[in-house]
């Protein structure tokens, strides 16, 4: 399914609006940061494994 760029921007802005107005904003930010850290850690681990081989 392909979205137009303005549809995607609208979707993101609605999500941001909901997150900002809800009490779960801190939880959302924490989960996003944790996911980013885990993703970076996995990428570094994969690169190190490739180097070791």
PyMOL Python script that loads the backbone (N, CA, C, O; Angstrom):
from pymol import cmd

cmd.read_pdbstr("""\
ATOM      1  N   UNK A   1       0.848  -1.197   0.000  1.00  0.00           N
ATOM      2  CA  UNK A   1       0.000   0.000   0.000  1.00  0.00           C
ATOM      3  C   UNK A   1       0.879   1.241   0.000  1.00  0.00           C
ATOM      4  O   UNK A   1       1.690   1.431   0.906  1.00  0.00           O
ATOM      5  N   UNK A   2       0.722   2.072  -0.999  1.00  0.00           N
ATOM      6  CA  UNK A   2       1.536   3.285  -1.095  1.00  0.00           C
ATOM      7  C   UNK A   2       0.734   4.490  -0.629  1.00  0.00           C
ATOM      8  O   UNK A   2      -0.403   4.706  -1.050  1.00  0.00           O
ATOM      9  N   UNK A   3       1.347   5.261   0.239  1.00  0.00           N
ATOM     10  CA  UNK A   3       0.699   6.473   0.733  1.00  0.00           C
ATOM     11  C   UNK A   3       1.269   7.680   0.034  1.00  0.00           C
ATOM     12  O   UNK A   3       2.433   7.701  -0.365  1.00  0.00           O
ATOM     13  N   UNK A   4       0.417   8.699  -0.111  1.00  0.00           N
ATOM     14  CA  UNK A   4       0.941   9.987  -0.559  1.00  0.00           C
ATOM     15  C   UNK A   4       1.703  10.628   0.599  1.00  0.00           C
ATOM     16  O   UNK A   4       1.470  10.307   1.764  1.00  0.00           O
ATOM     17  N   UNK A   5       2.600  11.523   0.267  1.00  0.00           N
ATOM     18  CA  UNK A   5       3.427  12.118   1.318  1.00  0.00           C
ATOM     19  C   UNK A   5       2.575  12.910   2.314  1.00  0.00           C
ATOM     20  O   UNK A   5       2.831  12.847   3.517  1.00  0.00           O
ATOM     21  N   UNK A   6       1.584  13.640   1.849  1.00  0.00           N
ATOM     22  CA  UNK A   6       0.776  14.445   2.773  1.00  0.00           C
ATOM     23  C   UNK A   6      -0.057  13.544   3.683  1.00  0.00           C
ATOM     24  O   UNK A   6      -0.321  13.905   4.830  1.00  0.00           O
ATOM     25  N   UNK A   7      -0.474  12.376   3.188  1.00  0.00           N
ATOM     26  CA  UNK A   7      -1.213  11.448   4.054  1.00  0.00           C
ATOM     27  C   UNK A   7      -0.315  10.947   5.179  1.00  0.00           C
ATOM     28  O   UNK A   7      -0.740  10.850   6.330  1.00  0.00           O
ATOM     29  N   UNK A   8       0.921  10.633   4.836  1.00  0.00           N
ATOM     30  CA  UNK A   8       1.849  10.145   5.859  1.00  0.00           C
ATOM     31  C   UNK A   8       2.129  11.241   6.877  1.00  0.00           C
ATOM     32  O   UNK A   8       2.154  10.982   8.080  1.00  0.00           O
ATOM     33  N   UNK A   9       2.339  12.465   6.399  1.00  0.00           N
ATOM     34  CA  UNK A   9       2.598  13.578   7.318  1.00  0.00           C
ATOM     35  C   UNK A   9       1.402  13.802   8.238  1.00  0.00           C
ATOM     36  O   UNK A   9       1.566  14.072   9.428  1.00  0.00           O
ATOM     37  N   UNK A  10       0.188  13.689   7.673  1.00  0.00           N
ATOM     38  CA  UNK A  10      -1.009  13.879   8.485  1.00  0.00           C
ATOM     39  C   UNK A  10      -1.102  12.788   9.545  1.00  0.00           C
ATOM     40  O   UNK A  10      -1.446  13.059  10.696  1.00  0.00           O
ATOM     41  N   UNK A  11      -0.791  11.545   9.152  1.00  0.00           N
ATOM     42  CA  UNK A  11      -0.835  10.421  10.092  1.00  0.00           C
ATOM     43  C   UNK A  11       0.148  10.645  11.236  1.00  0.00           C
ATOM     44  O   UNK A  11      -0.188  10.433  12.401  1.00  0.00           O
ATOM     45  N   UNK A  12       1.364  11.074  10.899  1.00  0.00           N
ATOM     46  CA  UNK A  12       2.386  11.316  11.919  1.00  0.00           C
ATOM     47  C   UNK A  12       1.965  12.463  12.826  1.00  0.00           C
ATOM     48  O   UNK A  12       2.150  12.398  14.041  1.00  0.00           O
ATOM     49  N   UNK A  13       1.397  13.519  12.235  1.00  0.00           N
ATOM     50  CA  UNK A  13       0.995  14.665  13.057  1.00  0.00           C
ATOM     51  C   UNK A  13      -0.144  14.284  14.005  1.00  0.00           C
ATOM     52  O   UNK A  13      -0.195  14.758  15.140  1.00  0.00           O
ATOM     53  N   UNK A  14      -1.058  13.425  13.535  1.00  0.00           N
ATOM     54  CA  UNK A  14      -2.142  12.963  14.413  1.00  0.00           C
ATOM     55  C   UNK A  14      -1.571  12.133  15.552  1.00  0.00           C
ATOM     56  O   UNK A  14      -1.980  12.287  16.703  1.00  0.00           O
ATOM     57  N   UNK A  15      -0.616  11.241  15.229  1.00  0.00           N
ATOM     58  CA  UNK A  15       0.011  10.432  16.283  1.00  0.00           C
ATOM     59  C   UNK A  15       0.715  11.326  17.286  1.00  0.00           C
ATOM     60  O   UNK A  15       0.602  11.120  18.494  1.00  0.00           O
ATOM     61  N   UNK A  16       1.447  12.325  16.788  1.00  0.00           N
ATOM     62  CA  UNK A  16       2.171  13.243  17.669  1.00  0.00           C
ATOM     63  C   UNK A  16       1.190  14.007  18.553  1.00  0.00           C
ATOM     64  O   UNK A  16       1.433  14.189  19.746  1.00  0.00           O
ATOM     65  N   UNK A  17       0.075  14.454  17.959  1.00  0.00           N
ATOM     66  CA  UNK A  17      -0.945  15.199  18.704  1.00  0.00           C
ATOM     67  C   UNK A  17      -1.506  14.329  19.833  1.00  0.00           C
ATOM     68  O   UNK A  17      -1.648  14.786  20.967  1.00  0.00           O
ATOM     69  N   UNK A  18      -1.822  13.072  19.510  1.00  0.00           N
ATOM     70  CA  UNK A  18      -2.366  12.163  20.522  1.00  0.00           C
ATOM     71  C   UNK A  18      -1.351  11.903  21.621  1.00  0.00           C
ATOM     72  O   UNK A  18      -1.694  11.915  22.804  1.00  0.00           O
ATOM     73  N   UNK A  19      -0.102  11.666  21.235  1.00  0.00           N
ATOM     74  CA  UNK A  19       0.927  11.373  22.232  1.00  0.00           C
ATOM     75  C   UNK A  19       1.170  12.579  23.133  1.00  0.00           C
ATOM     76  O   UNK A  19       1.375  12.435  24.338  1.00  0.00           O
ATOM     77  N   UNK A  20       1.143  13.767  22.536  1.00  0.00           N
ATOM     78  CA  UNK A  20       1.414  14.972  23.324  1.00  0.00           C
ATOM     79  C   UNK A  20       0.277  15.246  24.303  1.00  0.00           C
ATOM     80  O   UNK A  20       0.514  15.720  25.414  1.00  0.00           O
ATOM     81  N   UNK A  21      -0.956  14.951  23.897  1.00  0.00           N
ATOM     82  CA  UNK A  21      -2.101  15.280  24.740  1.00  0.00           C
ATOM     83  C   UNK A  21      -2.455  14.175  25.736  1.00  0.00           C
ATOM     84  O   UNK A  21      -3.266  14.383  26.638  1.00  0.00           O
ATOM     85  N   UNK A  22      -1.844  13.000  25.570  1.00  0.00           N
ATOM     86  CA  UNK A  22      -2.165  11.917  26.482  1.00  0.00           C
ATOM     87  C   UNK A  22      -1.169  11.880  27.631  1.00  0.00           C
ATOM     88  O   UNK A  22      -0.104  12.494  27.570  1.00  0.00           O
ATOM     89  N   UNK A  23      -1.537  11.143  28.687  1.00  0.00           N
ATOM     90  CA  UNK A  23      -0.642  10.994  29.829  1.00  0.00           C
ATOM     91  C   UNK A  23       0.427   9.949  29.541  1.00  0.00           C
ATOM     92  O   UNK A  23       1.330   9.752  30.354  1.00  0.00           O
ATOM     93  N   UNK A  24       0.337   9.271  28.386  1.00  0.00           N
ATOM     94  CA  UNK A  24       1.287   8.217  28.057  1.00  0.00           C
ATOM     95  C   UNK A  24       2.451   8.761  27.230  1.00  0.00           C
ATOM     96  O   UNK A  24       3.231   7.979  26.687  1.00  0.00           O
ATOM     97  N   UNK A  25       2.585  10.086  27.122  1.00  0.00           N
ATOM     98  CA  UNK A  25       3.651  10.658  26.292  1.00  0.00           C
ATOM     99  C   UNK A  25       5.021  10.228  26.813  1.00  0.00           C
ATOM    100  O   UNK A  25       5.888   9.842  26.030  1.00  0.00           O
ATOM    101  N   UNK A  26       5.220  10.293  28.126  1.00  0.00           N
ATOM    102  CA  UNK A  26       6.508   9.898  28.698  1.00  0.00           C
ATOM    103  C   UNK A  26       6.789   8.428  28.413  1.00  0.00           C
ATOM    104  O   UNK A  26       7.915   8.056  28.085  1.00  0.00           O
ATOM    105  N   UNK A  27       5.762   7.597  28.540  1.00  0.00           N
ATOM    106  CA  UNK A  27       5.919   6.170  28.268  1.00  0.00           C
ATOM    107  C   UNK A  27       6.278   5.962  26.796  1.00  0.00           C
ATOM    108  O   UNK A  27       7.151   5.154  26.476  1.00  0.00           O
ATOM    109  N   UNK A  28       5.606   6.690  25.902  1.00  0.00           N
ATOM    110  CA  UNK A  28       5.865   6.567  24.468  1.00  0.00           C
ATOM    111  C   UNK A  28       7.310   6.945  24.151  1.00  0.00           C
ATOM    112  O   UNK A  28       7.991   6.245  23.401  1.00  0.00           O
ATOM    113  N   UNK A  29       7.771   8.054  24.726  1.00  0.00           N
ATOM    114  CA  UNK A  29       9.146   8.503  24.481  1.00  0.00           C
ATOM    115  C   UNK A  29      10.143   7.490  25.030  1.00  0.00           C
ATOM    116  O   UNK A  29      11.155   7.202  24.391  1.00  0.00           O
ATOM    117  N   UNK A  30       9.859   6.946  26.219  1.00  0.00           N
ATOM    118  CA  UNK A  30      10.761   5.961  26.822  1.00  0.00           C
ATOM    119  C   UNK A  30      10.863   4.723  25.953  1.00  0.00           C
ATOM    120  O   UNK A  30      11.958   4.206  25.727  1.00  0.00           O
ATOM    121  N   UNK A  31       9.718   4.241  25.461  1.00  0.00           N
ATOM    122  CA  UNK A  31       9.723   3.052  24.607  1.00  0.00           C
ATOM    123  C   UNK A  31      10.475   3.328  23.311  1.00  0.00           C
ATOM    124  O   UNK A  31      11.228   2.476  22.837  1.00  0.00           O
ATOM    125  N   UNK A  32      10.278   4.513  22.733  1.00  0.00           N
ATOM    126  CA  UNK A  32      10.967   4.860  21.480  1.00  0.00           C
ATOM    127  C   UNK A  32      12.474   4.914  21.696  1.00  0.00           C
ATOM    128  O   UNK A  32      13.234   4.398  20.877  1.00  0.00           O
ATOM    129  N   UNK A  33      12.915   5.533  22.791  1.00  0.00           N
ATOM    130  CA  UNK A  33      14.347   5.613  23.075  1.00  0.00           C
ATOM    131  C   UNK A  33      14.923   4.221  23.321  1.00  0.00           C
ATOM    132  O   UNK A  33      16.012   3.902  22.843  1.00  0.00           O
ATOM    133  N   UNK A  34      14.194   3.397  24.063  1.00  0.00           N
ATOM    134  CA  UNK A  34      14.661   2.039  24.345  1.00  0.00           C
ATOM    135  C   UNK A  34      14.789   1.248  23.046  1.00  0.00           C
ATOM    136  O   UNK A  34      15.767   0.528  22.844  1.00  0.00           O
ATOM    137  N   UNK A  35      13.798   1.386  22.169  1.00  0.00           N
ATOM    138  CA  UNK A  35      13.851   0.689  20.884  1.00  0.00           C
ATOM    139  C   UNK A  35      15.047   1.150  20.049  1.00  0.00           C
ATOM    140  O   UNK A  35      15.704   0.337  19.398  1.00  0.00           O
ATOM    141  N   UNK A  36      15.327   2.447  20.070  1.00  0.00           N
ATOM    142  CA  UNK A  36      16.468   2.972  19.314  1.00  0.00           C
ATOM    143  C   UNK A  36      17.778   2.418  19.866  1.00  0.00           C
ATOM    144  O   UNK A  36      18.663   2.032  19.102  1.00  0.00           O
ATOM    145  N   UNK A  37      17.903   2.379  21.191  1.00  0.00           N
ATOM    146  CA  UNK A  37      19.126   1.860  21.815  1.00  0.00           C
ATOM    147  C   UNK A  37      19.305   0.387  21.467  1.00  0.00           C
ATOM    148  O   UNK A  37      20.406  -0.046  21.126  1.00  0.00           O
ATOM    149  N   UNK A  38      18.220  -0.383  21.553  1.00  0.00           N
ATOM    150  CA  UNK A  38      18.301  -1.808  21.222  1.00  0.00           C
ATOM    151  C   UNK A  38      18.680  -1.991  19.751  1.00  0.00           C
ATOM    152  O   UNK A  38      19.485  -2.863  19.423  1.00  0.00           O
ATOM    153  N   UNK A  39      18.106  -1.178  18.869  1.00  0.00           N
ATOM    154  CA  UNK A  39      18.421  -1.280  17.448  1.00  0.00           C
ATOM    155  C   UNK A  39      19.890  -0.985  17.178  1.00  0.00           C
ATOM    156  O   UNK A  39      20.534  -1.695  16.405  1.00  0.00           O
ATOM    157  N   UNK A  40      20.428   0.064  17.814  1.00  0.00           N
ATOM    158  CA  UNK A  40      21.847   0.406  17.640  1.00  0.00           C
ATOM    159  C   UNK A  40      22.717  -0.719  18.180  1.00  0.00           C
ATOM    160  O   UNK A  40      23.704  -1.100  17.550  1.00  0.00           O
ATOM    161  N   UNK A  41      22.357  -1.253  19.344  1.00  0.00           N
ATOM    162  CA  UNK A  41      23.137  -2.336  19.948  1.00  0.00           C
ATOM    163  C   UNK A  41      23.157  -3.556  19.036  1.00  0.00           C
ATOM    164  O   UNK A  41      24.197  -4.193  18.865  1.00  0.00           O
ATOM    165  N   UNK A  42      21.992  -3.885  18.444  1.00  0.00           N
ATOM    166  CA  UNK A  42      21.925  -5.034  17.545  1.00  0.00           C
ATOM    167  C   UNK A  42      22.763  -4.793  16.296  1.00  0.00           C
ATOM    168  O   UNK A  42      23.439  -5.703  15.817  1.00  0.00           O
ATOM    169  N   UNK A  43      22.722  -3.571  15.766  1.00  0.00           N
ATOM    170  CA  UNK A  43      23.508  -3.256  14.569  1.00  0.00           C
ATOM    171  C   UNK A  43      25.001  -3.381  14.864  1.00  0.00           C
ATOM    172  O   UNK A  43      25.751  -3.935  14.059  1.00  0.00           O
ATOM    173  N   UNK A  44      25.435  -2.863  16.025  1.00  0.00           N
ATOM    174  CA  UNK A  44      26.851  -2.948  16.398  1.00  0.00           C
ATOM    175  C   UNK A  44      27.243  -4.411  16.596  1.00  0.00           C
ATOM    176  O   UNK A  44      28.320  -4.827  16.169  1.00  0.00           O
ATOM    177  N   UNK A  45      26.376  -5.194  17.242  1.00  0.00           N
ATOM    178  CA  UNK A  45      26.665  -6.610  17.460  1.00  0.00           C
ATOM    179  C   UNK A  45      26.802  -7.333  16.124  1.00  0.00           C
ATOM    180  O   UNK A  45      27.692  -8.167  15.962  1.00  0.00           O
ATOM    181  N   UNK A  46      25.935  -7.023  15.171  1.00  0.00           N
ATOM    182  CA  UNK A  46      25.996  -7.662  13.850  1.00  0.00           C
ATOM    183  C   UNK A  46      27.294  -7.289  13.148  1.00  0.00           C
ATOM    184  O   UNK A  46      27.929  -8.144  12.530  1.00  0.00           O
ATOM    185  N   UNK A  47      27.700  -6.013  13.235  1.00  0.00           N
ATOM    186  CA  UNK A  47      28.949  -5.588  12.601  1.00  0.00           C
ATOM    187  C   UNK A  47      30.141  -6.269  13.258  1.00  0.00           C
ATOM    188  O   UNK A  47      31.062  -6.703  12.567  1.00  0.00           O
ATOM    189  N   UNK A  48      30.135  -6.367  14.585  1.00  0.00           N
ATOM    190  CA  UNK A  48      31.238  -7.018  15.286  1.00  0.00           C
ATOM    191  C   UNK A  48      31.308  -8.498  14.913  1.00  0.00           C
ATOM    192  O   UNK A  48      32.394  -9.044  14.718  1.00  0.00           O
ATOM    193  N   UNK A  49      30.148  -9.143  14.814  1.00  0.00           N
ATOM    194  CA  UNK A  49      30.111 -10.556  14.423  1.00  0.00           C
ATOM    195  C   UNK A  49      30.653 -10.745  13.014  1.00  0.00           C
ATOM    196  O   UNK A  49      31.362 -11.712  12.737  1.00  0.00           O
ATOM    197  N   UNK A  50      30.315  -9.817  12.127  1.00  0.00           N
ATOM    198  CA  UNK A  50      30.791  -9.911  10.748  1.00  0.00           C
ATOM    199  C   UNK A  50      32.313  -9.707  10.709  1.00  0.00           C
ATOM    200  O   UNK A  50      33.016 -10.361   9.938  1.00  0.00           O
ATOM    201  N   UNK A  51      32.807  -8.793  11.550  1.00  0.00           N
ATOM    202  CA  UNK A  51      34.253  -8.541  11.592  1.00  0.00           C
ATOM    203  C   UNK A  51      34.982  -9.762  12.151  1.00  0.00           C
ATOM    204  O   UNK A  51      36.055 -10.127  11.670  1.00  0.00           O
ATOM    205  N   UNK A  52      34.396 -10.387  13.164  1.00  0.00           N
ATOM    206  CA  UNK A  52      35.031 -11.550  13.790  1.00  0.00           C
ATOM    207  C   UNK A  52      35.172 -12.680  12.771  1.00  0.00           C
ATOM    208  O   UNK A  52      36.174 -13.395  12.782  1.00  0.00           O
ATOM    209  N   UNK A  53      34.186 -12.852  11.892  1.00  0.00           N
ATOM    210  CA  UNK A  53      34.274 -13.881  10.856  1.00  0.00           C
ATOM    211  C   UNK A  53      35.258 -13.414   9.784  1.00  0.00           C
ATOM    212  O   UNK A  53      35.490 -14.126   8.807  1.00  0.00           O
TER     213      UNK A  53
END
""", "prot")
cmd.dss("prot")
cmd.show_as("cartoon", "prot")
cmd.util.cbc("prot")
cmd.orient("prot")
